[in-house]
Amino acid sequence: MFDVYLSRRRDQLLVVTKGDRIPTAVDGLRWQKRRAALSVSAEIRAMVEKDGFYARKLKRSKTEQE
């Protein structure tokens, strides 16, 4: 099982193994727990096993769109 978090600005996604703390690598942001997931894609599962977490941006900011 996995815990899924969104940043307060809702522009980043974080997935960690259920019960694990938020890693210090992404701890600078404020996170809000959204749900627990029973399964995730093979790509996300591999990254969680390798790094202990999976994080990505959800949408591009207005400055990146230009």
N, C-alpha and C positions, 0 to 999 in steps of 0.2 A: 504494500500500500504506500501511497505517496501523499504528501501535503502540498497543495498548490496555493501560492501567494501571488497577489498583485501589489505593485507599488501604489502608494497613495495617489500618485498622479495617473495611475492606470495605464502607464506606458511600458511597464516591464513585467515579465512573468518569471516566477521562481518556483522550481519543483525540487523538493527534498524528500528523503525517505521519511515515512511517518515517525514522528517523535523526535527527529533530529532538530538541532538548533539551526537558525539562519547563519550561514557561513560568514566569517569576518570579511571575505572578499566582496560581499554585496551588502554588508551590514550598514553602510552609510545611508542607505535609503530607509524610508519607513514602509513596512510591509503590512498588508492586511490579509489574513487567511481567508481564502475563498471556499475551499472544499477539500475533501479527501478523495483521491482517485484510486480505484482498484487496479487499473492498468493504464499504461502510457505506451507511446510508440517505442519501437526498438531503439531509435536514435536517442530519445530522451533517457530511456533505461540505461543505455551504454554510458551516456555522459554522467548520470547520477552515480553509477558504479565506479567510474573512473575518477571523477572530481568531487563527488559527494553532493553535488547539486547541478541543476540545469537552469540557466538564466538566459533570457533573450528579450530584446525590445519588441513590443507589440506593434507599434506604428511609428512612422517617421514624423519628426517634428517639422514645423513649417519651414525652418531654415534649411533642413535637409532636402525638402521637396523642390527647392529652387535650383 
